Each structure stands twice: as C-alpha cells, then as structure tokens.
Amino acid sequence: MRIAVVQFAPQIGKVQENIDKAQKLCDRLRPDSVDLVCLPEMIFTGYVFPDATSISPYLEEPRVGPTSQFCAALAARLRCYVVAGYPERLQPEEVQAVLESDEHGGTKEDEKVGANAAALYGPNGDFVGDYRKTNLYETDMTWARPGTGFTTFHLPPPLNTVSLGICMDLNVRPPAMWDLARGPYEVADYCIAQKTNLLVLLNAWLDSKESPEEDTDWRTINYWALRLRPLWAKVVEADVKAEAEQADGSDGDSDSDPAPDDEATSSEGRKAGEELVVVVCNRCGEENGITFAGSSSLFSLRRGAGRPTLLHAMKRRQEGIEVWTYPRS
C-alpha cells in the first residue's frame, strides 16, 4: 500500500494559487507510483471563514468544482485514487434556514449554505464517491449542514475497505462528552463494524500549542491515537489513567507508548490481532489567527496490541508531499 500525503499551508480564498501549489508538490509523482493521494480538509479554499456570507463565494458544486477537477485529473495521470476535502454548495432544496439566539437575547436567521465535504476519484479519473463531515467543529457550524453518518468504500487491493472521515469526526458528536474508559469512540466503533482496512482522516486540526519548540506536535498525534483506542487497546481498563497522563505529557518521542500492555480479548466486528492502517492528512500554517498542527501521520493499529504504532509523521510546519509504503519493503 503506497499512500502519498500532501501537507501545506493554503492561503484563505486564494483557490487557484493553492491548487497551483498542490500541483507543484504532486508533479514529482509518476504514474503507477502510488495507490492513494490524500489532501487535507478544505485545502484549496482555506478553512477559517467566520460565517455563511464569507464562505459562499468559495462553495463548490460536486463533481465539477475546482477540487473535483483537480482530483480527477491527478487520479487519471497517476492511475490511482485521490481524495481531498472541499466546501460543497448545497442544492437549493437542501438549504436550511434555522433560528438561533443572538447576543441581545432575540433570534437571528442563520442559513446553512454548504457542507464540509470530501471527494474521492479513481484511477481513470472517474468519480467514486463523496462524504460530508458528520461531527461539525464550531467553525463549520456557521455555514455547514452536517452529514448523515460516516462512509466506507470497497476498493480493489491493496486499499480494500476504506473508511473516510474529516477532522472533528474523530471527536464525539457535540454536546456529548467522552472519557478514556467509556468513550464514546464513534469512528473507531464504526471501523470495527465495517471491518475497515484503511481509515483516512482529512484534517484542518489546530496546533496543541504544547512544546512549540518541537518540530512535530506530539500531543496532537497522541490524541489522535487515543481517540482510536478501541482499534488497538486491550479490554482491561486498569491502566486508563496512565494513558491519560501520557496524552497530557508526551515527551516528543515517536516510540513512546500512549498505552500500556494489558490482557487481550476479542469482540464483535474486527477480531483481536487484526490490523487497521490509519492515515491522518492534516494541513499546516496559520489562518486568521489560528495555527494548524501539521504533523500528518500514518499509524498501524492492531486490536489487542495494547499500544498504537506510529509509522510516519510529518513536522508541524512542513510543506511537502511524502509517500509512505506499508508494509515497509
């Protein structure tokens, strides 16, 4: 399995400049050299739009917008699959006008004009499928309508069963809370039920601001792994507290263990010992005062292993493309 991960800092609203940047990064890839190319959440438009009015000029029509055109052309050239995030324009019948409380105690009309989406294209440049982000972040809530649930694609080997999520999908659906012992772990449980082989997360994840002198945001990487805990943890919960302490105090070592070993058991869906590969494709840079974590990562998660395995990680501010092969040759 050969996965190309594109990470860079887009400029908000400068769609063509961002596409040109991505194209330049991808020019080094040769046909048949990769199986999947991943680009982050809303990578060509930028992410931090304050309201529906500001993002409306950048909403894209499915299958014909600039992100779809880019993915289709790149997939056809490389003869591989390409997935990228974009802000989708809702069809007129989908647009929702909802009443929200304003700062004066009255109500205001807040129109949901789009969806935070991703498009997947195949080796002939054909549209394979799309997905709308289910668990919206506060920035999305000003303009986006949530999707109706996670999605899975059944693709030819070596990709096989591929599940797709976007950033906040990794967290619980608001206003729910979670803890390490009880979860909920919505994406992980979904992958278990689907018998997923590869989970792809397209992110615009914020920097943790912890240990800013470190090149990689280890706290964020540890958090991603912890939110996928059912995919690698043993069932015994005695050492959950140790996991929490690890998440809050990473020493920046990629070989550090976010979880201890404990006793293995099997459960429904994926059996103990079965492996799932996770690629987290995140953006970097700053936008409207917000700093993003970069640190795109590749994990191998094996049920019952007691710990996740971090295979690769990019740096916080790194702009570029990396090709990760698994299993390593």
N, C-alpha and C positions, 0 to 999 in steps of 0.2 A: 504494500500500500504506500503510494507516494503522494504526499499532500503538500501543496505549496500554500504558504501562509503569507498574505500581504498585510503589512503593518505600516501605516504612515499617519501624518498629521494633516488632514484635509483643511482647507480654508472655507469657512462657512459661506454658503451662497455662491461659491466660485466653481460651479459644476464642471465646466469644460476644463479648467485648469487642474482640477482634481482627477478627472478622467485621464488627462494627458500624463499626469504624474504616475498614476497606476499603470498606464500603458507602457511607460518607460521602464518601470520596475519589472513588468511581465515580459518585456522584449527578450530577456535572456533565456526564457523558457523555450525549449524546442518541442516540436510536435512529438507526441507519444512519450514525453519525458516525465509526465505526472498523471495521476488518476483524478485528482481533485484540486481546484484552486479556490481558496477561501478569501473573501474580502469582508471587512467588518460592517457593523450596523451603520446604515445611512452614510456610507463612506464618501459618496460624491457630493452630497448636499451639505454636510455638516449636521450637527445634532442639536445644539442648544438654541432652539427657536423659542421665544417667550410665549407665543400664542398662535392661534389658528391663522390670523391675518399675515403674520410674518412668514410662516412656512408655506402658505398657499401657492405662491409663485413657483415653488420648487417641487410640488407634488407631481408624481409621475403616473402615467397610465400604465397598467400592467401590460407586459409583453412588447410594448412599443416605446417606452420611455428610455432615456439615456442609459440607465443602469442595465436594463434588459438588453439593449442593443450592444453594450459593451460585453456583457456576459455571453451573449450568443456568438459574437464574433470571436472572442477569445476561446470559447469552447470548441468552435469549429476549427480554428487554427491549430490548437493543441491536441485536438481529438481527445478531449477529456471532459469532466464535469466542472462547472463553475458556479459558485453560489456567492451572492452579495446582498447586502441589505440596502433598502431604499424606502422613502416615504411614498406610499401608494395613495393616489387620489381615489376617494370613494365615488362610486356611481351615485347619481342623483337620488335614487331611491334608498340609498344606504345612509345618506347624511342625516345625522340626528341633531336636533336642537333640544338641549336639556337646560333646565333651570338650575342655577347654582346661587348660593348666597354670596352677596358682595360684601365689601368691607363696611358698609353702612347698615348692614342688617336687612337689606332688601334682597331682591333677586336680580340676576342678570342672565341673559341667554348666552350659552356657551355652545358653539356649534362644533361638532366633531366632523372634520372635513377629510380625514385621511386615516391611514393605518400604517403602523411601523411594520414593514414587511421585508421579506427576502424572496429572491427568485433563484431557481435552480435550472441550469441549462445543461444539455447533454452533448456528447461528442460530435454530433452532426450540426450543432448549433440550434437544436430544437428545444423548445420549452418543455421542461419535465414537470415542474410544479412550483407552487409558491406557498408562503406561510405568512401569517400575521401574528405578531407578538401578542402573547396571551396576558402576561403579567406586566402591566404598564408601570413605568417609572413616572415620577411626578412631572418630569419634563414632557413626557408623552401625553399626559392627561389633559393638557391644554388644547390638544388638537386631534388626538388619535382615538379611534374606536378599537377596543381590544379584539383579538381573535377569539375563536371559539374553542381552542384547545391545541395541544402540541401535534406535530405531524411526523410521519415516517415515510421514507421512500425505499422501495425494494429495487436495488440497482444490481447490475452484474458484478461478479467478483473483479477485483478484490474488495470493493466497497461494501457490497451486500446490503444489509439492513441499516439504513442511515436515518437517524432522528435529528431534527433540526430545531434549535431554539435561538432566541435573541435576548442576550444580556439579562434583563430583570426576570426573565423566565426562570433563571436559576434560583431566584428567591421565591419566597412564598407569596401567594396572591394577597395583596392588601385587602382588609386590615389585619389579616392573620399574623400571628407571631410564631416563632419556632424556637426549639432548643435542640441541642445535640442528641439527646436521648430519644426524644419523641418525634422530632421533625416538626411539621411535615416536610418531606423531600419529594416534591411533586415531579420534577424532571427525572430524578433517579428512579422513582417508582414506576413512572411511565416507561422508561427504558427497560426496566426489568420485565414489565408486562409485554412489551413489544419484542423482546429478545434482540435488542439493538446490538449491532456490531460496532457502529461508529456514531458517536454523538458529536454534532457540530454546533458550536455556540458562537454566534456573530455578535460582538460586543462593542459598546462605547462605554466601558466601565471606568469609573472615576478612580484616580490615584488615592491610595490609602493615606498618603502623607506621612507614613511611618518610615523611619530611616531613609530620608530623602537622599542621603549620600550614597546609598546603594544603587547600583546600576539597574537592578531588577526589583520590582515591587513584590517581595516575597510574602508579605502579609496578604496581598490580594490573591496570589497564587495558592497559598494555603487555604484561604477562604473558599476559593472555587472548589478545591478538593474536598473540603469539609461539607459543602453543600451537595456533594455527590456521594456522601458517606455510605448509603446502602449498597453502592456498587463495589465497595472494597472492604467494608468493615466486617468484623466478626459480630455475632449477635449479642454476646455478653456485653453489658453496658457498664461494668465496674470502673472502667478507665475513661469514661466520657469526660470527666473533669480534666484529666491530663490532656485530652485532645483540645479542650477549650483553652487551656493555658498555652499550648503550643501555637494555636491560632493567634493568640494575643501577643506572643513574644517570639516570633521567628528569629532565628539567628542569621538568616540570609543564606543558609547552606542548602543547595538544591537536593542534597541527600538526606536532609533532616526528615524525621518521621512525624507527620501530623497526627499519627495514631499509634498506639501500642499494639502488640500482638495479643490475641485472646482466642477463645475456643471457637472453632468453625462449626457452623451448622448450615443446612440448606433450607430453601424456602421456595415458594411458588415462583414461576417465571424462570429467570436465569438460575442455574444451579451453582452451588459453591464451586469455585475453581474456574468458572467461565470468565472470559476476558472481554472487556469493552474498551475501545480506544476513544479518547476524547480530545478533540481539537478546540481550543479557545482562541478565536481570532479577534484580537482587540485593537482598537486604534490608539494612537498616542497624541501628544501635543496639547495645546491649550485652546480654549474657545470661550469667548465671553466670560472670562474669569474662572473657567472650570478647567482643571488639569486631568488628563486621562492617563490610565495606568500603563498602557502598552503591555509589555510582559506576556505577549501571546504565548501559549503553551500547548504541549502535547503530553497527555497522560495515558498510561496503561493502568486500567483498573480491573482487578480480578476479585470476584466475590469470595469472601472468606480469607483474603490475604492478610487483613489486619492493618494494611497501610496502602496508600496510593503510590504509584511510581511516576515521578516526573521524568519524562524522556528528553524534552527540549523546552527551552524558554528563551524568548527574545528579551531585550532590555527595555527599560522604561521609555526612553526617548529615541529608540532605534527606529529608523525609517528604512524599509527594505523588504525583501522577499526571501524567505527561507524555504527550502524543500526538505521535508522530513520523511524519511523512509522507515516503515515499521512492518515486520520485524527488521531490525538493523541487519544489513548484509555483512 
